[in-house]
Amino acid sequence: MSTAIRYLRLYLHRPPQADGSAGGREAIGYLSQYGDILRVSFDEGYIRNPQRPTLSLSYRGADEAATQQILASARDARLVRTDGRWPVYFQNLLPEGHNRERLARERGCSPDDEFELLAAAGHDLMGALEVEPVPAQDGIPDVVRHWHTTQGLDVLEPGFVEYPVEDAASLPGVVTKFSAVPDGRRYTVHRRGTAGSVILKLPTTAHPDLVANEFTGYQLCQALGLNVADARVITRAEADLPDTVPFNDILAVQRFDHLPGGARVHMEEFNQVLGYTPRQKYGKTHGKGVLQDWATMLRVLNRLSSQPVHDTREFLARMVAFILMGNTDAHLKNWALIYPDGRTPQLAPVYDPVCVAAFFDGLPESHYAVNRAIDRTLRAFTWHDMEALLKTAGLLRVPRHLALLRDVVRLARADWPQLLHTAPPAMQRTVLQRLQGATALGL
């Protein structure tokens, strides 16, 4: 029995030019759907090119031969699934919560239809990735047809796929957010089909101080000399949003993957690097599992980053900052790599630095259960534990790392109290308590 197959062309944008202009895009493969089978098929030219742009470290083998074997595989789960969902790299491109429901409404599809969701936001995805339909008259691409026929599937005709929704975007995360572009002194989500360069994040009814909390988190990280995304608080009047928004303060975060002028820098979250599904963003085990994931991420940076010394030190300083800040939401989708040259990773700037621990007070233990488990682990984390983690990650000069991290603690205790004067009261109390010794690293 035959059925129609739907497919999308897969592109990666080349790195920005020396003058900052966009570098154009390169076709690297196809995404296809045949019933519940969703697959990525890479072009032969991409597979055989040892200088190929990096889509994800999860598609990289121990050597070039192993990488080509992964990219050309017929059954590798990184390339194909048979349950109606994308392979996990592409699952992680899709939004969650309200953002997913809004995208589904814009497309007129189910929130569970992952093919249509990705197609709807194909021009405004995370990183330098872009997908769009291929004209039906072009026929089914050979690389797509070949795989399906070798699996005994009778593919006779291409199915119709609509072009991306003009102003749709796929922004990972559960907090309501919009993809926007600067328009004079305002920000608008009516982008006329261009990708947004700014993310507008809203508070929530449960936490109306979320914007102030996160903005303070950026300030605290910046005070420690960490590399952070550019963020500022704007008023509702400065944002042209499609919905009625009952909040006056909005957080505007400049994207480091979509630059003003249209240039794109590829990025991927560590959830994608490690091959985890979105539901596994807190790791495959919660609580103490976060430390295992941190050690794994350090190994990746130490082995593969173009600036391993800088990035491992930056990563460790962020760990200390997040422990002292009560940021228990620094999960694997809130750590990322960027690829400035299109091929070699670096640690991406800090984003989403929220003091989640400030939300615990007055709520039952069942609320924020995962975050509370992580918080208990982090608050008990000692310098001895840090030394063990550094050794597990294979880092050299462990005493030097420990000395630098003690300096981070001292700097936080000296500079953060002044910055906390304008923080939400619950955040102020929470962070000051930690600075005064409520964590093992604060002693």
Secondary structure, 3 states (H helix, E strand, C coil): CCEEEEEEEEEEECCCCCCCCCCCEEEEEEEEEECCEEEEEECHHHHCCCCCCCCCHHHCCCCHHHHHHHHHCCCCCCCEECCCCCCHHHHCCCCCHHHHHHHHHHHCCCCCCHHHHHHHCCCCCCCCEEEEECCHHHCCCHHHHHHHHHCCCCEEEECCCCCCCCCCCCCCCCCCEEEEEEECCEEECCCCCCCCCEEEECCCCCCCCHHHHHHHHHHHHHHCCCCECCEEEEEHHHEECCCCCCCCEEEEEECCCECCCCCECEEEEHHHHCCCCHHHCCCCCCCCHHHHHHHHHHHHHHHHCCCHHHHHHHHHHHHHHHHHHCCCCCCCCCCEEEECCCCCCEECCECCCCCHHHHCCCCCCCCCHHHHHHHHHHHCCCHHHHHHHHHHCCCCCHHHHHHHHHHHHHHHHHHHHHHHHHCCHHHHHHHHHHHHHHCHHHC
